[in-house]
């Protein structure tokens, strides 16, 4: 199976992910604030899922991990 992206490759979201599948990184923190994940945000491919989607770490503007989202290959572009 040929894939467009490799593990740990930097990517940019070109579509908004489904909010139902967003996993926020620090949900248990007392200071947790849910920030909407939007297109244009930067991330890094974490792993290729069995269903063919990519598990992507999404970063905030400071480069901290904000959330994890499953994305299709056509919903991402290389940075």
Secondary structure per residue as TSV (DSSP state, phi and psi in degrees):
chain	resnum	aa	ss	phi	psi
A	1	X	-	360.0	118.9
A	2	X	-	-87.3	133.0
A	3	X	-	-119.5	152.2
A	4	X	S	-78.6	-33.8
A	5	X	-	-118.5	150.7
A	6	X	-	-109.2	164.8
A	7	X	T	-57.4	140.1
A	8	X	T	68.6	12.7
A	9	X	-	-80.6	138.2
A	10	X	E	-75.6	135.6
A	11	X	E	-137.8	166.3
A	12	X	E	-125.0	135.8
A	13	X	E	-74.7	127.3
A	14	X	S	-105.8	-0.5
A	15	X	S	-139.9	153.0
A	16	X	-	-69.7	134.8
A	17	X	-	-74.9	161.8
A	18	X	-	-68.7	118.7
A	19	X	G	-60.0	-22.6
A	20	X	G	-65.3	-28.2
A	21	X	G	-103.5	6.7
A	22	X	-	-76.9	127.6
A	23	X	E	-110.6	109.0
A	24	X	E	-76.2	141.7
A	25	X	T	-69.4	-43.9
A	26	X	T	-114.1	45.8
A	27	X	T	-62.2	-26.4
A	28	X	T	-85.2	-11.6
A	29	X	S	-67.6	146.9
A	30	X	T	-67.2	-28.7
A	31	X	T	-93.1	12.4
A	32	X	-	-60.8	132.3
A	33	X	-	-133.9	120.0
A	34	X	-	-73.7	113.6
A	35	X	-	-102.5	127.6
A	36	X	-	-64.3	137.6
A	37	X	-	-89.4	121.6
A	38	X	-	-122.5	164.1
A	39	X	T	-63.9	150.2
A	40	X	T	94.9	-13.2
A	41	X	-	-74.7	149.0
A	42	X	E	-92.3	151.6
A	43	X	E	-156.5	-171.7
A	44	X	E	-143.2	135.6
A	45	X	E	-66.6	125.9
A	46	X	E	-92.7	-50.5
A	47	X	E	-161.8	156.5
A	48	X	E	-90.6	122.9
A	49	X	-	-79.9	157.6
A	50	X	T	-60.4	-24.8
A	51	X	T	-85.1	6.0
A	52	X	S	92.0	-4.0
A	53	X	-	-87.6	164.5
A	54	X	E	-102.3	137.1
A	55	X	E	-91.5	113.8
A	56	X	E	-114.4	131.7
A	57	X	E	-82.3	127.7
A	58	X	E	-105.4	134.5
A	59	X	E	-106.5	152.1
A	60	X	-	-84.0	-174.7
A	61	X	T	-67.2	-19.3
A	62	X	T	-91.8	-4.8
A	63	X	S	91.1	8.7
A	64	X	-	-85.0	148.6
A	65	X	E	-68.1	125.0
A	66	X	E	-101.5	-45.2
A	67	X	E	-161.4	171.8
A	68	X	E	-122.2	136.6
A	69	X	E	-139.6	143.8
A	70	X	E	-86.0	131.1
A	71	X	E	-134.2	146.6
A	72	X	-	-76.8	158.4
A	73	X	G	-59.7	-37.9
A	74	X	G	-75.5	-7.1
A	75	X	G	-94.1	4.1
A	76	X	E	-127.7	153.5
A	77	X	E	-137.7	150.2
A	78	X	E	-68.1	145.1
A	79	X	-	-90.3	360.0
